[in-house]
Amino acid sequence: TPPGGAFRALLAEAQASEAAGSRLRNEFLPVLFRPVRHLFERAAARGEFPAHLIDERIALWAGFNWYHLLTWQIDADEALLRRVETLVVSTEIRAG
């Protein structure tokens, strides 16, 4: 869709320009991620996972979505989405 194309262009510009990357990171992404952050905060408040892992979970969620957007694979099947959901919200975290 046109918004997906615009977002791909925005990500490309952020790779080519430090100023664009900074604006993306500091201005655009916090607004874009506000709804998903709220979902993760609610899950953490229910004790589903530690609150200090919210940023990492958002990064995993965004990475999956952006990978599929940038590689033109936006029609992921339901089973794949459920597996990724399970990985992102997993309570089993091992120290590395």
Buried (B, 14 or more C-beta within 10 A) or exposed (E): EEEEEEBBEEBEBBEEEEEBBEBBEEEBBEEEBEEBBEBBEEBBEEEEBEEEBBEEBBEBBBEBBEEBBBEEEEEEEEEEEEEBEEEBBEEEEEEE
